[in-house]
Amino acid sequence: MQKFKCSVCGYVYEPEVGDPVGGIPAGTKFEDLPPDWVCPVCGATKEAFSPVEE
């Protein structure tokens, strides 16, 4: 699954892990995150994230 990186703090959202702190279960694709989801490290919005080239 595609990973996405926060351009503000460098946090990488990994769908295989999800966001346990934010209540997002493992296996949740980035595009399926709620519209109001924010970076768990710095609070940036989804718009601040870009795909990680693997």
TORKOL-4160 file (C-alpha; in steps of 0.2 Angstrom, whole numbers, padded with zeros to 4 digits, m for minus):
54
<pt num="1" X="0000" Y="0000" Z="0000"/>
<pt num="2" X="0005" Y="0018" Z="m0004"/>
<pt num="3" X="0014" Y="0028" Z="0010"/>
<pt num="4" X="0012" Y="0046" Z="0012"/>
<pt num="5" X="0024" Y="0059" Z="0020"/>
<pt num="6" X="0020" Y="0075" Z="0030"/>
<pt num="7" X="0029" Y="0089" Z="0021"/>
<pt num="8" X="0029" Y="0099" Z="0038"/>
<pt num="9" X="0037" Y="0086" Z="0050"/>
<pt num="10" X="0042" Y="0071" Z="0040"/>
<pt num="11" X="0030" Y="0059" Z="0048"/>
<pt num="12" X="0026" Y="0044" Z="0036"/>
<pt num="13" X="0008" Y="0037" Z="0036"/>
<pt num="14" X="0009" Y="0019" Z="0034"/>
<pt num="15" X="m0007" Y="0010" Z="0029"/>
<pt num="16" X="m0001" Y="m0006" Z="0036"/>
<pt num="17" X="0000" Y="0002" Z="0053"/>
<pt num="18" X="m0014" Y="0015" Z="0053"/>
<pt num="19" X="m0014" Y="0028" Z="0066"/>
<pt num="20" X="m0018" Y="0019" Z="0083"/>
<pt num="21" X="m0017" Y="0036" Z="0092"/>
<pt num="22" X="m0030" Y="0043" Z="0081"/>
<pt num="23" X="m0041" Y="0028" Z="0081"/>
<pt num="24" X="m0037" Y="0023" Z="0063"/>
<pt num="25" X="m0036" Y="0004" Z="0061"/>
<pt num="26" X="m0021" Y="m0005" Z="0052"/>
<pt num="27" X="m0025" Y="m0007" Z="0034"/>
<pt num="28" X="m0034" Y="0010" Z="0031"/>
<pt num="29" X="m0028" Y="0018" Z="0014"/>
<pt num="30" X="m0023" Y="0036" Z="0015"/>
<pt num="31" X="m0037" Y="0041" Z="0003"/>
<pt num="32" X="m0050" Y="0032" Z="0015"/>
<pt num="33" X="m0044" Y="0043" Z="0030"/>
<pt num="34" X="m0058" Y="0054" Z="0037"/>
<pt num="35" X="m0057" Y="0072" Z="0029"/>
<pt num="36" X="m0053" Y="0080" Z="0046"/>
<pt num="37" X="m0039" Y="0068" Z="0050"/>
<pt num="38" X="m0023" Y="0077" Z="0054"/>
<pt num="39" X="m0004" Y="0072" Z="0056"/>
<pt num="40" X="m0003" Y="0064" Z="0074"/>
<pt num="41" X="0014" Y="0072" Z="0076"/>
<pt num="42" X="0012" Y="0090" Z="0070"/>
<pt num="43" X="m0007" Y="0092" Z="0067"/>
<pt num="44" X="m0005" Y="0096" Z="0048"/>
<pt num="45" X="m0020" Y="0092" Z="0037"/>
<pt num="46" X="m0021" Y="0079" Z="0024"/>
<pt num="47" X="m0016" Y="0092" Z="0010"/>
<pt num="48" X="0001" Y="0093" Z="0018"/>
<pt num="49" X="0005" Y="0075" Z="0013"/>
<pt num="50" X="0012" Y="0068" Z="m0003"/>
<pt num="51" X="0015" Y="0050" Z="m0009"/>
<pt num="52" X="0032" Y="0042" Z="m0004"/>
<pt num="53" X="0042" Y="0036" Z="m0019"/>
<pt num="54" X="0047" Y="0018" Z="m0015"/>
